[in-house]
Amino acid sequence: MYFPYLRGRQYELLALRELAQNDLIGSKVTPIIEPVKPSATLTKTIIEYVHKNKEIAFITNPLVGNFSADFNALKEEKVRDSLISSLRKENVIVSHILNQNSCFQIPRLLFEQGFSNEKLLLICEDKDYINYFFEFFQEEVPRYCLIPEESTFRRKIKHNKVLVADRFTKQERNADYSSIDESPFSEDHLYFKEDGFIGFSDYSIVGKRYFESGFAPYAVAIHIVFLAEDNSLRIKHFVSDSNDDFNDPAGKFYEAVKKLAEWQEEMKLDTFGISEFLRHFKNGTYPGLGTVKKLSIMHHIELVSKFLDGVE
């Protein structure tokens, strides 16, 4: 099982929604959303997964962004009620990050709101809060438990373990990727079962570090995950050349996507994301940097889904 972990920003949500809309992922992929703010896009994404009968996980206590404060301040009852009702759907997995407030957040989930353990996804990445796991889940463990590779977590949490790791080595500037060309990404899809996990999770080509707002980059970089000959995942970086200032992002995109198109002639990757990049290259259109990220995420998740469907 693959659990791509994405923050609920606009283009991450659009990537997930379009994967479901176009039936590009199978039953071995369950995306995890850590919402950063309540929005119609967020609700529509969850509803799309419900409509397509695909599972999706929703973190109810996000640690990034302003979701909780913004949700409580919502004046549009329709948005609030729609989101709340969507979380009650059968294939939405309620998720919780263990933290200093879990001592009262977990009872609220289990007892006040009535969510059962077997419907819960738990994320435990801080050793200080492992004790909450044993306090609330001694007899009936959550359906999934996301933990890091560290031995402390692996020894103490024994059941329904999902490996979570940030496999994307993020550079300070997009231009820095031009000296890297390609780099290793992950072998988790090959060895997660052998290592005692029932699934694996990563932050795709975005990385774990969260930034509240973006900025206009000097360079445009397109990150494409691909399967190497040994079936490990590697990541190729296509970077623009005219990177001295902020001007002409469309021209920078064309420089980067041209390199992708030339590489694709040999690789022949078959995903929706790649086909959309090639369409923009052929037509000379610039979709915007948000869509560049969206298509790269879609390609990665579809690629892993196809691999899992082919080998399991």
Secondary structure, DSSP 8 states (H G I E B T S, - for coil): -B--EEE--HHHHHHHHHHHHTT-S-TTB--EEE-SS--HHHHHHHHHHHHTT--EEEESS-SSTTHHHHHHT---HHHHHHHHHHTTSTTEEEEEE--TTHHHHHHIIIIIS---GGGEEEE---GGGHHHHHHH-SSS--SEEEE-S-HHHHHH--SSEEEE-------SSGGGGGGT-EEEEE-HHHHTTTTT-SEEE--TTT-S---SS----SS-EEEEEEE-TTS-EEEEEEE-S--SSS--HHHHHHHHHHHHHHHHHHH----HHHHHHHHHHHHT----HHHHHHHHHHHHHHHHHHHHHHH-
